[in-house]
């Protein structure tokens, strides 16, 4: 087996362990890691011999040195798990140093940044791959195949509600900074918006009914669906029956009044994503355009209030 050398940015984040696991389970080696936080003891469970950097300049120099030495030790892939606003810079760092990039969602925050990434792919000859793990979920694949067989004029009614409680720390982190994270529309909504546009087609109309830093709700008209959606990190928005059970997260997606269940089956989707990428497949920049543009358009609009077809959680 041809073992590939990986580097990774954002080791202290929530999603990094899934990448550690995927690199290990595909039989490859993580050799260099970047994170400004040194609270990364999780590394010991996977790749304790990896070089560790808290400064991007030294990490960049390490990648460059291994690239220029041409001794067979160059970094083949850089996995990017860093905060959203750093994805663009870390992708470009990877490609400039002779590596391919594997990036978490969102690929970037603004659609025009995708054009720049397409240009650097062309200039360097290296590739940018995108983790869109929900597209690999068996239930999502089955639903898409079903929708694709239907007539083009068939339109479905969808209600999406996702409430995932966050503590006070959230308001002091980069995630609460719209310019760094894209707000909750991107932080917790991009997975769903990508899935829905992937299955039901591009957005044709966008309405925002309610928008605060912790709760956003609106309506989407997709090619094959009408979507009322509600996203929140506010625990007071949890349905009473959920809160009484002591639960802190609520997720519901109904299609034509039938619950679409995809809670299970997430465990190995990152490993499957890596297997696809390493076999020459994987999602690319072209797969990011729809949801990146949609999230940007949503956060750029002002709330209109409860007009038209709004989500029932708005009361």
VENVEN-V746340 format. One record per pair of residues at least 12 apart in sequence whose ideal C-beta (glycine too) atoms are under 6 Angstrom apart, sorted by the first residue. I is the first residue (numbers start at 0). J is the second residue. If there is no record, write none. Layout:
I;J + I;J
This chain:
0;26 + 2;27 + 2;28 + 3;27 + 3;75 + 4;28 + 4;30 + 4;74 + 4;75 + 5;22 + 5;27 + 5;29 + 5;76 + 5;78 + 6;31 + 6;74 + 6;77 + 7;32 + 7;78 + 8;33 + 8;79 + 8;81 + 8;89 + 9;34 + 9;80 + 9;81 + 10;32 + 10;34 + 10;39 + 11;34 + 11;36 + 11;38 + 11;39 + 12;80 + 14;80 + 14;103 + 15;80 + 16;41 + 17;269 + 18;78 + 18;80 + 19;45 + 21;269 + 21;270 + 21;273 + 23;45 + 24;270 + 25;273 + 29;46 + 29;49 + 30;49 + 31;50 + 31;61 + 32;49 + 32;51 + 33;52 + 33;58 + 35;53 + 59;92 + 62;74 + 62;96 + 63;96 + 66;96 + 66;97 + 73;97 + 74;98 + 76;98 + 76;99 + 76;101 + 77;93 + 77;98 + 77;100 + 78;101 + 79;102 + 80;103 + 82;173 + 83;105 + 83;108 + 83;180 + 83;181 + 84;179 + 86;102 + 86;107 + 87;107 + 87;112 + 90;102 + 90;127 + 91;119 + 94;119 + 94;123 + 94;125 + 99;125 + 99;126 + 100;127 + 101;128 + 102;129 + 103;130 + 104;189 + 105;185 + 105;189 + 106;129 + 106;287 + 108;181 + 109;295 + 110;291 + 110;292 + 110;295 + 113;284 + 116;284 + 117;284 + 127;284 + 128;276 + 128;281 + 129;282 + 129;286 + 129;287 + 130;272 + 131;282 + 132;268 + 132;272 + 133;190 + 133;194 + 134;197 + 135;268 + 135;271 + 136;261 + 136;264 + 137;264 + 138;261 + 142;198 + 143;198 + 146;198 + 154;223 + 155;224 + 155;254 + 155;255 + 156;225 + 156;255 + 157;224 + 157;226 + 157;254 + 158;227 + 158;253 + 159;191 + 159;228 + 159;252 + 160;229 + 160;251 + 160;312 + 161;230 + 161;250 + 162;231 + 162;236 + 162;237 + 162;249 + 163;232 + 163;248 + 164;234 + 164;247 + 165;232 + 174;186 + 181;294 + 182;298 + 183;215 + 183;230 + 183;232 + 184;215 + 184;294 + 184;297 + 184;298 + 185;294 + 187;230 + 188;230 + 189;290 + 189;294 + 192;290 + 192;293 + 193;290 + 196;289 + 199;221 + 199;223 + 199;224 + 200;221 + 200;222 + 200;223 + 201;222 + 201;289 + 202;219 + 202;221 + 202;293 + 203;220 + 204;220 + 205;296 + 206;218 + 207;300 + 207;302 + 208;305 + 208;309 + 209;302 + 209;313 + 210;302 + 213;232 + 213;233 + 214;231 + 214;233 + 215;230 + 216;229 + 216;310 + 216;313 + 218;308 + 227;310 + 229;310 + 229;312 + 237;249
